[in-house]
Amino acid sequence: MSNHESVTIAPQSVRLFHQSLFKTLVYFFLLILVLAGAYKAFPLVVDALFLIVIAAILTAVFNPLVDRLESSGLKRIYGTLLMFGGIFGIVGLGVIKGIPTLLAEITRIKDVIQQNAATESLDSILGDINARIAEFVPSFQLDPDLISSLSSQLFSQLGSILAGALDTLATILFILIITMFFLVDGKRMTKKLIGMVPNRYFEMSLNITYKTKKQLTNFLRGQLLAALGVAIQSFIGLNLLNLIFDTNISGVVLISAIAGMANMIPFVGPFMGMVPAIIVSLFNNLGDPVAASHFYYILHIIVMFLIVQMIDNNVISPIVVSGSMEMHPLTVILLILVGSQMGVLGMFLAVPAWGISKVVIQEVYQGLKGHRLI
């Protein structure tokens, strides 16, 4: 009797294998079609997605206030309308009172830069700076034309942004309308979405929803409060420099606002905040021998902003961002570099987006592992 017996495969098993293979190929083909369609449709819906993302961020910021109004006995829709009425009132007052003042400050600063850029004062200042730098880096030289061009472009862009604010009014209104719907019906929408999830994944879905919402809310609230703190400290510090040292820094409100907003971008922001103050001090004090003897107060400004950052990093941020996501500094830097490909907004959103993605991945992994699916 032979030790090698022939193995016979039943025709039914072959047929089932062919059917399974056919279904797998069909599903794979459908998946490719769906991904291709999503890739083609993405440019068409990217603007709408952008509005929804911004509205979701605003919802996370304003939702605690609406919840508090609702808990006090006020209907949610009335609480939302009351909050938006207050926001529109503050924004309207800021537009009426603040925008003309900021535009005037920008125009005046730009005129000062353009008037002094062509004088010999700028050349003498840069010559002095180059001489001092040459003691440490002999081959390094600052180009006066480049400095003048960059300074003019900086304030020209700020003026264009503020002057063109009315062009974005429709977008802002759409975002606020979407935010209003999210605030009023957000809980009902969330319940419906979670209700579509199978029972075995229900707890995992609740954990993901709760933790992502908590992380996003803590991060945004902390960043806004920290930015406000930096703006107020910069305003006080610049006024003290003008009062004590007569640094002649104009546009203090504008510079403080830039410092506060720039501070929301980790690592890069604090340095971006002090640049306008240095430029304004430099051009406002051209030809002043007292300012020249103090090296045009550049060191004073740098020290002031460093003190602001020390207070923010050691006092304000630990308090207001205590519930924020914890990440290694190298991870933050890499995320900012990746986000910079999408502009300033990408740099700001890169960190919370990664933190939320990490929470979702961890919860999904733990949920699947708990159900012994992996």
C-alpha positions as CSV (number, residue, x, y, z in Angstrom):
1,M,0.0,0.0,0.0
2,S,1.4,3.4,-1.0
3,N,2.2,5.9,1.7
4,H,1.2,8.8,-0.6
5,E,-2.5,8.9,-1.0
6,S,-4.1,11.3,-3.5
7,V,-6.1,14.2,-2.0
8,T,-9.5,14.8,-3.7
9,I,-11.0,18.3,-3.5
10,A,-14.8,18.3,-3.6
11,P,-16.3,20.4,-6.5
12,Q,-18.4,22.3,-3.9
13,S,-15.3,23.5,-2.1
14,V,-13.8,24.7,-5.4
15,R,-17.0,26.5,-6.2
16,L,-17.1,28.2,-2.8
17,F,-13.5,29.2,-3.1
18,H,-14.2,30.8,-6.5
19,Q,-17.2,32.6,-5.1
20,S,-15.3,34.0,-2.2
21,L,-12.4,35.1,-4.5
22,F,-15.0,36.8,-6.8
23,K,-16.6,38.6,-3.9
24,T,-13.2,39.8,-2.6
25,L,-12.2,41.2,-6.0
26,V,-15.6,42.9,-6.3
27,Y,-15.3,44.5,-2.9
28,F,-11.7,45.6,-3.6
29,F,-12.8,47.1,-6.9
30,L,-15.7,49.0,-5.2
31,L,-13.2,50.2,-2.5
32,I,-10.9,51.5,-5.2
33,L,-13.8,53.3,-6.9
34,V,-14.9,54.9,-3.6
35,L,-11.4,56.1,-2.8
36,A,-11.0,57.4,-6.4
37,G,-14.3,59.2,-6.2
38,A,-13.4,60.7,-2.8
39,Y,-10.1,61.9,-4.2
40,K,-11.8,63.5,-7.1
41,A,-14.6,65.1,-5.0
42,F,-12.3,66.4,-2.2
43,P,-11.3,69.6,-4.0
44,L,-15.0,70.3,-4.5
45,V,-15.9,69.9,-0.9
46,V,-12.7,71.1,0.8
47,D,-14.2,74.6,1.3
48,A,-17.3,73.2,2.9
49,L,-15.2,70.9,5.1
50,F,-13.1,73.9,6.2
51,L,-16.2,75.8,7.3
52,I,-17.5,72.8,9.2
53,V,-14.1,72.3,11.0
54,I,-14.0,76.0,12.0
55,A,-17.6,75.8,13.2
56,A,-16.8,72.6,15.2
57,I,-13.9,74.5,16.8
58,L,-16.1,77.4,17.7
59,T,-18.8,75.0,19.0
60,A,-16.2,73.4,21.4
61,V,-15.3,76.9,22.7
62,F,-18.9,78.2,23.2
63,N,-20.6,75.0,24.2
64,P,-19.8,75.2,27.9
65,L,-21.4,78.7,28.1
66,V,-24.5,77.5,26.3
67,D,-24.7,74.5,28.7
68,R,-24.5,76.8,31.7
69,L,-27.3,79.0,30.3
70,E,-29.4,75.9,29.7
71,S,-28.8,74.6,33.2
72,S,-30.0,77.9,34.6
73,G,-33.4,77.3,33.1
74,L,-33.1,79.0,29.7
75,K,-34.0,77.0,26.6
76,R,-30.9,76.1,24.6
77,I,-32.0,77.9,21.5
78,Y,-32.6,81.1,23.5
79,G,-29.2,80.7,25.3
80,T,-27.5,80.3,21.9
81,L,-29.2,83.4,20.5
82,L,-28.3,85.4,23.7
83,M,-24.7,84.4,23.4
84,F,-24.5,85.2,19.7
85,G,-26.2,88.6,20.4
86,G,-23.5,89.4,22.8
87,I,-20.8,88.3,20.4
88,F,-22.2,90.4,17.5
89,G,-22.5,93.3,19.9
90,I,-18.8,93.1,20.9
91,V,-17.6,92.4,17.3
92,G,-19.7,95.4,16.0
93,L,-18.3,97.7,18.7
94,G,-14.8,96.4,17.8
95,V,-15.4,97.1,14.1
96,I,-16.7,100.6,14.7
97,K,-14.2,101.6,17.2
98,G,-11.1,99.4,16.7
99,I,-10.7,98.8,12.9
100,P,-10.3,102.5,11.9
101,T,-7.8,103.0,14.7
102,L,-5.8,99.9,13.7
103,L,-5.8,101.0,10.0
104,A,-4.6,104.4,11.0
105,E,-1.8,102.9,13.1
106,I,-0.8,100.6,10.2
107,T,-0.8,103.4,7.7
108,R,1.2,105.7,9.9
109,I,3.8,103.0,10.7
110,K,4.1,102.2,7.0
111,D,4.6,105.8,6.1
112,V,7.3,106.2,8.7
113,I,9.1,103.1,7.3
114,Q,8.8,104.4,3.7
115,Q,10.0,107.9,4.6
116,N,13.0,106.8,6.6
117,A,14.0,103.8,4.4
118,A,15.5,106.2,1.8
119,T,17.5,108.2,4.3
120,E,21.1,107.8,5.4
121,S,19.9,107.1,9.0
122,L,19.0,103.5,8.0
123,D,22.3,103.0,6.4
124,S,24.2,104.2,9.5
125,I,22.1,102.0,11.8
126,L,22.7,98.9,9.7
127,G,26.3,99.8,9.4
128,D,26.6,100.0,13.2
129,I,24.8,96.6,13.5
130,N,26.9,95.0,10.8
131,A,30.1,96.2,12.6
132,R,29.0,94.7,15.8
133,I,27.9,91.4,14.2
134,A,31.2,91.3,12.2
135,E,33.0,90.9,15.6
136,F,31.4,87.5,15.9
137,V,30.5,86.5,12.3
138,P,32.8,88.3,9.9
139,S,31.0,87.2,6.7
140,F,27.5,88.2,7.9
141,Q,26.0,91.4,6.5
142,L,22.4,92.9,6.7
143,D,21.2,94.4,3.4
144,P,19.4,97.8,3.9
145,D,17.2,97.3,0.8
146,L,16.2,93.8,2.0
147,I,15.3,95.1,5.5
148,S,13.3,98.0,4.1
149,S,11.5,95.7,1.7
150,L,10.6,93.1,4.3
151,S,9.4,95.8,6.8
152,S,7.2,97.5,4.2
153,Q,5.7,94.2,3.1
154,L,5.0,93.2,6.7
155,F,2.8,96.2,7.4
156,S,1.4,96.3,3.9
157,Q,0.1,92.8,4.4
158,L,-1.4,93.6,7.7
159,G,-3.2,96.6,6.2
160,S,-4.5,94.5,3.3
161,I,-5.8,91.8,5.7
162,L,-7.7,94.4,7.8
163,A,-8.8,96.4,4.8
164,G,-10.2,93.2,3.1
165,A,-12.0,92.0,6.2
166,L,-15.4,92.9,4.7
167,D,-14.7,90.4,1.8
168,T,-14.8,87.5,4.3
169,L,-18.0,88.6,5.9
170,A,-20.1,86.1,4.0
171,T,-17.8,83.2,5.1
172,I,-17.9,84.4,8.7
173,L,-21.7,84.5,8.6
174,F,-21.8,80.9,7.2
175,I,-19.5,79.7,9.9
176,L,-21.6,81.3,12.6
177,I,-24.8,79.9,11.2
178,I,-23.3,76.4,11.1
179,T,-22.0,76.9,14.7
180,M,-25.4,78.0,15.8
181,F,-26.9,74.7,14.4
182,F,-24.2,72.7,16.1
183,L,-24.8,74.4,19.4
184,V,-28.6,73.9,19.3
185,D,-28.7,70.4,17.8
186,G,-25.2,69.1,18.4
187,K,-26.3,66.8,21.2
188,R,-29.1,65.3,19.2
189,M,-26.8,64.9,16.2
190,T,-24.2,63.1,18.4
191,K,-26.8,60.8,19.9
192,K,-28.1,59.9,16.4
193,L,-24.6,59.1,15.2
194,I,-23.8,57.0,18.2
195,G,-27.2,55.3,17.9
196,M,-26.1,54.0,14.5
197,V,-23.1,52.2,16.1
198,P,-23.6,48.5,16.9
199,N,-24.1,47.8,20.6
200,R,-20.8,46.0,21.0
201,Y,-19.0,49.3,20.0
202,F,-21.3,51.6,21.8
203,E,-19.1,52.2,24.9
204,M,-16.0,52.7,22.7
205,S,-17.9,55.3,20.7
206,L,-18.9,57.2,23.8
207,N,-15.3,57.2,25.1
208,I,-14.0,58.5,21.8
209,T,-16.7,61.3,21.6
210,Y,-16.1,62.3,25.3
211,K,-12.3,62.3,25.2
212,T,-11.9,64.1,21.8
213,K,-14.4,66.7,22.9
214,K,-12.6,67.2,26.2
215,Q,-9.2,67.5,24.6
216,L,-10.3,69.9,21.9
217,T,-12.2,72.1,24.4
218,N,-9.3,72.2,26.9
219,F,-6.8,72.9,24.2
220,L,-8.7,75.7,22.5
221,R,-9.9,77.4,25.7
222,G,-6.3,77.2,27.1
223,Q,-4.8,78.7,23.9
224,L,-7.3,81.5,23.7
225,L,-6.8,82.4,27.4
226,A,-3.0,82.2,27.0
227,A,-3.1,84.4,23.9
228,L,-5.3,87.0,25.7
229,G,-2.8,86.9,28.7
230,V,0.2,87.5,26.4
231,A,-1.6,90.3,24.5
232,I,-2.4,92.1,27.8
233,Q,1.1,91.6,29.2
234,S,2.6,92.9,25.9
235,F,0.3,95.9,26.0
236,I,1.4,96.7,29.6
237,G,5.1,96.0,28.8
238,L,5.2,98.2,25.7
239,N,3.6,101.0,27.5
240,L,6.0,100.7,30.4
241,L,8.9,100.8,27.9
242,N,7.5,104.0,26.4
243,L,6.9,105.5,29.9
244,I,10.2,104.6,31.5
245,F,12.7,104.6,28.6
246,D,10.8,106.7,26.1
247,T,11.2,104.0,23.4
248,N,8.7,105.8,21.1
249,I,6.9,102.5,20.1
250,S,3.7,103.4,18.4
251,G,0.8,101.0,17.5
252,V,1.0,99.3,20.9
253,V,-2.6,97.9,20.5
254,L,-1.8,96.4,17.1
255,I,1.6,95.0,18.2
256,S,0.1,93.5,21.4
257,A,-2.7,91.8,19.3
258,I,-0.1,90.4,17.0
259,A,1.9,89.0,19.9
260,G,-1.2,87.4,21.4
261,M,-2.3,85.8,18.2
262,A,1.2,84.7,17.3
263,N,1.6,83.1,20.7
264,M,-1.0,80.5,19.7
265,I,1.6,78.9,17.4
266,P,4.0,76.9,19.6
267,F,7.7,77.8,19.6
268,V,7.5,80.1,16.5
269,G,4.8,82.5,17.8
270,P,6.8,84.2,20.6
271,F,9.5,85.2,18.2
272,M,7.0,86.5,15.6
273,G,5.4,88.7,18.3
274,M,8.5,90.8,19.1
275,V,9.5,91.4,15.4
276,P,6.9,94.2,14.8
277,A,7.9,96.0,18.0
278,I,11.6,96.0,17.1
279,I,10.9,97.3,13.5
280,V,8.6,100.1,14.8
281,S,11.1,101.1,17.5
282,L,14.0,101.1,14.9
283,F,12.2,103.3,12.4
284,N,10.5,105.6,14.9
285,N,13.9,106.5,16.5
286,L,16.0,107.0,13.3
287,G,18.4,109.9,13.8
288,D,17.8,110.1,17.6
289,P,21.2,110.0,19.3
290,V,19.7,108.9,22.7
291,A,18.0,105.9,21.0
292,A,21.2,105.1,19.1
293,S,23.2,105.1,22.4
294,H,20.7,102.5,23.7
295,F,21.0,100.5,20.4
296,Y,17.4,101.6,19.5
297,Y,15.9,99.8,22.5
298,I,16.1,96.4,20.7
299,L,17.5,94.7,23.8
300,H,14.9,96.3,26.0
301,I,12.1,94.9,23.7
302,I,13.6,91.5,23.6
303,V,14.0,91.3,27.4
304,M,10.4,92.5,27.8
305,F,9.0,89.8,25.5
306,L,11.2,87.2,27.2
307,I,9.7,88.2,30.6
308,V,6.2,87.9,29.1
309,Q,7.1,84.4,27.8
310,M,8.5,83.4,31.2
311,I,5.2,84.5,32.9
312,D,3.1,82.8,30.3
313,N,5.1,79.5,30.4
314,N,5.4,79.3,34.2
315,V,2.2,80.9,35.5
316,I,-0.5,81.3,32.9
317,S,-0.2,78.3,30.6
318,P,0.2,75.7,33.5
319,I,-3.1,77.0,34.9
320,V,-5.2,77.5,31.8
321,V,-3.8,74.6,29.7
322,S,-3.6,72.1,32.6
323,G,-6.0,69.7,30.8
324,S,-4.3,70.0,27.4
325,M,-2.7,67.2,25.6
326,E,0.8,66.1,26.6
327,M,3.4,65.7,23.8
328,H,7.1,65.6,23.5
329,P,8.6,68.9,22.2
330,L,10.2,67.2,19.2
331,T,6.7,65.8,18.2
332,V,5.3,69.3,18.5
333,I,8.0,70.7,16.3
334,L,7.5,68.0,13.6
335,L,3.8,68.6,13.7
336,I,4.2,72.3,13.2
337,L,6.6,71.7,10.2
338,V,4.0,69.5,8.6
339,G,1.2,71.9,9.4
340,S,3.1,74.8,7.9
341,Q,2.5,73.3,4.5
342,M,-1.1,74.5,4.9
343,G,-0.3,77.9,6.3
344,V,-0.6,79.5,9.7
345,L,-4.0,77.8,10.4
346,G,-2.3,74.4,9.7
347,M,0.4,75.2,12.1
348,F,-2.2,76.0,14.8
349,L,-4.4,73.0,14.1
350,A,-1.6,70.4,13.7
351,V,-1.1,69.7,17.4
352,P,-4.8,69.3,18.4
353,A,-5.5,67.3,15.2
354,W,-2.7,64.8,16.1
355,G,-3.8,64.7,19.7
356,I,-7.4,63.8,18.7
357,S,-6.2,61.3,16.2
358,K,-4.1,59.6,18.8
359,V,-7.1,59.4,21.2
360,V,-9.3,57.9,18.4
361,I,-6.6,55.3,17.5
362,Q,-6.0,54.3,21.1
363,E,-9.7,54.0,21.9
364,V,-10.4,52.0,18.8
365,Y,-7.4,49.7,19.5
366,Q,-8.5,49.1,23.1
367,G,-12.1,48.5,22.0
368,L,-11.2,46.0,19.4
369,K,-8.8,44.3,21.7
370,G,-11.4,44.2,24.5
371,H,-13.8,42.5,22.1
372,R,-11.0,40.1,21.0
373,L,-11.2,41.2,17.4
374,I,-7.4,41.7,17.3
